[in-house]
Amino acid sequence: MDKKAILVLADGSIYEGYTFGADVTAYGEVVFNTSMVGYQEMLTDPSYAGQIVVPTYPLIGNYGINDIDFESDRIQVRGFVVREACPEPNHYLSSKTLHQYLADSGIPGIYGVDTRAITRKLRSCGVMMGIISSELSPQQAQEQLKEVPDYGATDFVKAVTTPALYQWPAILPQGANEPVHRVVVIDCGLKFSILRFIQQMGCTATAVPCTMPADEILNLKPDGILLSPGPGNPELLDYIVETVRQLVGKKPIMGICLGNQIIARALGAKTYKLKFGHRGSNHPVRDLKTSRVYITAQNHGYAVDPDSVKDGLEITHINLNDSTLEGLRHRELPVFCIQYHSEASPGPWDSTYLFKDFVEMVRGEKN
């Protein structure tokens, strides 16, 4: 972990540090996350596919890697940039170090860089492509960056979706003999925590590929449908948008993060790219109906244009930091969606009640 490495950004900025994890070169969109904990969940969150993640908290790896807090079956980030990588974690659940986990997965990291300076750069100039390398010179890295595809031009959802249908059985309430409801989850970059919450609600969750047609989804006889979070540009996902358009009005639907953007596009709204996105565990969101403020976990680089909302949709939540749209509901149909992460992981559980709201909506339509 004493081999020198560099992080080079598309604007020519160069940050020198030392390599940890896998000693390989990797490129991706460089983004920052303001959470103080939860690096294991960050690394395995499919919404980070194609990205190099920079935690703003300076000490990373101090509680190691455990066998519980995975949000998918593999590391999803392209690279990891930290101020200090703790080589000797201290936690009773720790099974390996962060360095070992990255190395075993073939993912490069760089430590010893000024992550606050990188964050200020991205806030002022916007997120941009970058490259981590211990072998390339800064000039070679900049030349290679010119050749790689832009993040916004790549469909990452097809790379992270499940290749085949699978189920998470319900945790049945006391005295119950069968699941409360059957929920189909369209996997656009699904986190395990979402399945855990559905499971805890007494429902069976069936995760399906993002390419499954609407008629096949309906043939599974779901009581409700959930659109998962996921990575990348929603403008590249017209095949999912069309599927959702065919499902709206047929079954109750909830969308989370990318699912929010897909539902909005299916009902005529537009999306746009944020300058540096929302990634962290402390974003304040106001419920416009109750005026209550929730502290939310977020991870997205695109948002719904509020001026384009139509076709029966109404705005239900807004972000108090920048007034971006954070939630939608249909005035007549059983459809609602949020831009933030009700499952958190990492982050506060202020918004887990939305899973209960979804189950109650499903129950109401079923009855």
C-alpha positions in Angstrom: 0.0 0.0 0.0 3.0 2.3 -0.4 3.0 2.4 -4.2 2.3 5.8 -5.7 -0.9 6.3 -7.7 -2.7 9.2 -9.3 -6.3 10.3 -9.8 -6.7 12.4 -12.9 -9.9 14.3 -13.7 -11.2 15.2 -17.1 -10.4 18.9 -16.6 -6.7 18.0 -16.1 -6.6 18.1 -12.3 -4.1 15.7 -10.8 -4.2 14.3 -7.3 -1.3 12.2 -6.1 -1.6 9.4 -3.4 -0.9 5.7 -2.9 -2.6 2.7 -4.2 -4.6 0.2 -2.2 -7.0 -2.6 -3.2 -6.3 -3.9 -6.7 -3.3 -2.4 -8.5 -5.1 -1.8 -11.7 -6.2 1.2 -13.8 -9.9 2.2 -13.9 -12.0 5.0 -15.2 -15.4 6.3 -14.3 -17.5 9.3 -13.4 -16.0 10.8 -10.1 -18.7 11.6 -7.5 -18.6 12.3 -3.8 -20.6 11.0 -0.9 -21.1 12.9 2.4 -22.0 9.9 4.7 -19.9 9.4 7.7 -20.4 5.6 7.8 -21.6 2.9 5.4 -18.7 2.5 3.0 -19.5 -1.2 2.6 -23.1 -0.3 1.5 -21.7 2.3 -0.8 -19.3 -0.1 -2.5 -22.0 -2.7 -3.2 -24.8 -0.3 -4.2 -25.6 -0.9 -7.9 -26.5 2.8 -8.3 -22.7 3.4 -8.3 -22.0 1.3 -11.3 -19.6 3.1 -13.6 -18.5 5.6 -11.0 -15.4 6.3 -8.8 -16.6 7.3 -5.4 -15.0 9.8 -3.1 -16.2 9.7 0.6 -15.8 13.1 2.2 -15.4 11.5 5.7 -11.6 11.3 6.1 -11.1 7.9 7.8 -12.5 4.9 5.9 -12.1 1.2 6.7 -11.9 1.5 10.5 -14.6 -1.1 11.1 -13.6 -3.4 8.3 -15.9 -5.5 6.1 -18.5 -7.8 7.5 -20.7 -10.6 6.1 -24.0 -8.7 6.7 -24.0 -5.2 5.2 -23.9 -6.0 1.5 -26.4 -4.4 -0.8 -25.6 -6.6 -3.8 -23.5 -9.7 -4.5 -20.4 -7.7 -5.6 -18.6 -4.4 -5.5 -20.3 -2.0 -8.0 -18.0 1.0 -8.0 -15.2 1.4 -10.5 -12.8 2.9 -8.0 -12.6 4.2 -4.4 -10.8 7.4 -3.3 -10.2 8.1 0.4 -8.1 10.4 2.6 -7.0 7.6 5.0 -7.5 3.9 4.5 -7.4 2.1 7.9 -5.2 -1.0 7.7 -6.2 -2.5 11.0 -10.0 -2.3 11.5 -11.6 -2.9 14.9 -15.0 -4.4 15.0 -16.3 -7.7 16.3 -18.1 -8.5 13.0 -15.2 -7.6 10.7 -14.1 -10.5 8.5 -11.5 -8.7 6.3 -10.0 -5.2 5.7 -11.2 -2.8 3.1 -7.9 -3.2 1.3 -8.4 -7.0 1.1 -12.1 -6.6 -0.1 -11.1 -4.3 -2.9 -8.1 -6.4 -3.9 -10.2 -9.6 -3.9 -12.7 -7.9 -6.2 -10.2 -6.4 -8.6 -11.2 -2.8 -7.7 -8.5 -0.1 -7.3 -8.4 2.5 -4.6 -6.2 5.5 -3.9 -5.5 6.9 -0.5 -3.6 9.9 0.9 -5.3 12.4 -1.4 -7.1 15.5 -0.3 -10.7 14.3 -0.6 -12.1 17.7 0.6 -10.3 19.4 -2.3 -11.7 16.9 -4.8 -15.1 17.5 -3.4 -14.8 21.3 -3.7 -13.6 20.8 -7.3 -16.7 18.7 -8.1 -19.1 21.1 -6.4 -17.7 24.1 -8.3 -17.1 22.4 -11.7 -19.6 19.6 -11.6 -19.0 15.8 -11.6 -16.7 14.6 -14.4 -14.9 11.6 -15.7 -11.7 10.5 -14.0 -9.1 7.8 -13.9 -7.1 6.0 -11.2 -3.7 4.5 -12.1 -0.4 3.6 -10.6 1.1 2.8 -14.0 0.1 5.7 -16.3 1.7 9.1 -16.3 -0.6 12.1 -15.9 -0.3 12.8 -19.6 -1.1 9.2 -20.5 -4.0 9.2 -18.1 -5.5 12.3 -19.7 -5.1 10.9 -23.2 -6.8 7.7 -22.1 -9.7 9.7 -20.6 -10.3 11.2 -24.0 -11.0 7.8 -25.4 -13.4 6.4 -22.8 -17.2 6.6 -23.2 -19.0 9.3 -21.2 -20.9 8.2 -18.2 -24.2 9.7 -19.4 -24.0 7.8 -22.7 -23.9 4.3 -21.2 -26.8 2.1 -20.1 -25.5 0.7 -16.8 -28.9 -0.8 -15.8 -28.6 -3.8 -18.1 -25.2 -4.4 -16.5 -26.5 -4.6 -12.9 -30.0 -6.1 -13.3 -30.5 -9.7 -12.3 -30.1 -12.2 -15.3 -33.1 -14.2 -14.0 -36.1 -14.1 -11.8 -35.6 -14.9 -8.1 -37.6 -14.7 -4.9 -37.2 -13.5 -1.3 -39.8 -15.3 0.9 -41.9 -13.3 3.3 -41.4 -13.2 7.0 -44.9 -14.2 8.0 -46.7 -12.4 10.8 -47.5 -14.4 13.8 -50.5 -16.7 13.1 -50.3 -16.2 9.3 -50.0 -19.2 6.9 -49.3 -17.4 3.7 -47.7 -14.1 2.6 -49.7 -10.9 3.0 -49.1 -9.9 -0.7 -46.9 -10.7 -3.7 -44.7 -7.9 -4.9 -42.8 -7.9 -8.1 -39.6 -5.7 -8.0 -38.3 -4.6 -11.4 -34.5 -4.8 -10.8 -32.9 -1.6 -12.3 -30.1 -1.8 -9.7 -31.8 -3.3 -6.7 -30.4 -3.1 -3.2 -30.9 -6.0 -0.8 -32.3 -3.7 1.9 -35.4 -3.1 -0.3 -36.1 -6.8 -0.4 -35.5 -7.1 3.3 -38.1 -4.4 4.1 -40.7 -6.0 1.7 -39.9 -9.3 3.4 -40.5 -7.8 6.9 -43.9 -6.5 5.7 -45.0 -10.1 5.3 -44.8 -9.9 1.5 -43.0 -12.2 -0.9 -40.7 -10.3 -3.2 -40.0 -11.5 -6.7 -37.1 -9.7 -8.4 -37.2 -9.7 -12.2 -34.9 -8.4 -14.9 -35.3 -4.9 -16.2 -36.0 -6.2 -19.6 -39.0 -8.4 -18.7 -42.0 -7.3 -20.7 -45.2 -6.0 -19.0 -47.3 -9.0 -19.9 -44.8 -11.4 -18.4 -44.7 -9.3 -15.2 -48.5 -9.4 -15.0 -48.5 -13.2 -15.6 -46.7 -13.5 -12.3 -50.0 -12.2 -10.7 -48.4 -9.6 -8.5 -50.5 -7.6 -6.0 -48.1 -4.7 -6.4 -45.0 -3.6 -8.4 -41.9 -1.7 -7.1 -39.4 0.0 -9.4 -36.0 -0.2 -7.8 -33.2 2.4 -7.8 -30.4 2.1 -10.3 -27.5 3.8 -12.1 -27.1 6.1 -15.0 -29.1 8.3 -17.3 -32.9 7.7 -17.4 -33.1 9.0 -20.9 -31.4 5.8 -22.1 -34.1 3.6 -20.5 -37.1 3.9 -22.9 -37.5 0.2 -22.9 -38.3 0.2 -19.1 -40.3 3.4 -19.5 -42.6 1.7 -22.1 -43.0 -1.3 -19.7 -44.0 0.9 -16.9 -46.4 2.8 -19.2 -48.2 -0.5 -19.8 -48.3 -1.4 -16.1 -49.7 2.0 -14.8 -53.3 1.5 -13.9 -53.0 -2.3 -13.9 -51.4 -2.7 -10.5 -50.3 -0.4 -7.6 -46.8 0.9 -8.3 -44.1 2.4 -6.1 -40.8 3.8 -7.4 -37.6 4.6 -5.6 -34.8 6.9 -7.0 -34.3 5.8 -10.6 -37.8 4.3 -10.3 -39.1 7.8 -9.6 -37.5 9.1 -12.8 -38.9 6.2 -14.9 -42.4 6.6 -13.6 -42.2 10.4 -14.3 -41.0 9.8 -17.8 -43.7 7.1 -18.4 -46.3 9.8 -17.5 -44.9 12.5 -19.7 -42.3 14.3 -17.5 -38.7 15.0 -18.4 -35.4 14.5 -16.5 -32.1 16.3 -16.4 -28.6 15.9 -15.0 -27.7 17.6 -11.7 -24.4 19.5 -11.5 -23.0 17.2 -8.8 -25.9 15.1 -7.6 -27.1 14.1 -4.2 -25.1 11.4 -2.4 -25.2 11.1 1.3 -27.3 10.5 4.4 -28.4 13.9 5.5 -30.5 15.5 2.8 -33.6 17.3 4.2 -36.8 16.7 2.3 -40.2 18.3 3.0 -43.5 16.5 2.6 -45.7 19.2 1.0 -48.9 17.6 2.4 -47.9 17.6 6.1 -44.9 20.1 6.0 -42.9 17.6 8.0 -39.2 17.5 7.2 -37.4 14.1 6.8 -33.7 13.5 6.8 -33.1 11.2 3.9 -30.4 9.0 2.3 -29.8 9.9 -1.4 -27.7 8.7 -4.3 -28.6 10.1 -7.7 -27.2 12.3 -10.4 -30.4 13.0 -12.3 -33.7 14.5 -11.3 -37.2 15.1 -12.6 -38.0 18.5 -14.1 -40.9 19.9 -12.0 -42.1 22.1 -14.8 -42.7 19.1 -17.0 -44.9 17.1 -14.5 -48.3 16.4 -16.0 -50.8 13.6 -16.8 -52.3 13.4 -13.4 -49.0 13.5 -11.4 -48.6 15.9 -8.5 -45.4 16.9 -6.6 -45.4 15.5 -3.0 -41.9 16.2 -1.7 -39.1 18.8 -2.4 -35.5 19.0 -1.3 -34.8 21.8 1.1 -31.2 22.3 0.0 -31.8 23.1 -3.7 -35.7 22.8 -4.1 -35.3 19.8 -6.5 -38.3 17.4 -6.9 -38.2 14.5 -4.4 -41.5 12.8 -4.7 -44.6 12.3 -6.9 -48.1 10.8 -6.6 -50.8 10.2 -9.2 -54.1 12.0 -8.3 -56.3 9.1 -9.4 -54.2 5.9 -9.9 -52.4 3.9 -7.2 -48.9 5.2 -8.1 -46.4 7.1 -6.0 -42.6 7.5 -6.1 -39.7 9.1 -4.3 -36.3 10.4 -5.4 -34.6 9.5 -2.1 -33.9 6.1 -0.5 -36.6 5.0 1.9 -34.5 1.9 2.7 -31.5 4.0 3.6 -28.5 1.7 4.0 -26.6 3.8 4.8 -28.6 6.5 6.4 -31.5 7.3 8.7 -34.7 5.3 8.8 -37.0 8.3 8.8 -38.7 7.2 5.6 -39.1 3.5 6.0 -42.8 4.2 6.7 -43.2 4.5 2.9 -42.9 0.7 2.6 -45.9 0.4 4.9 -47.8 3.0 2.8 -47.1 0.9 -0.3 -48.4 -2.3 1.4 -51.5 -0.4 2.5 -52.0 0.9 -1.0 -51.7 -2.6 -2.4 -54.2 -3.9 0.3 -56.7 -1.2 -0.6 -56.6 -2.0 -4.3 -56.7 -5.7 -3.7 -59.8 -5.3 -1.5 
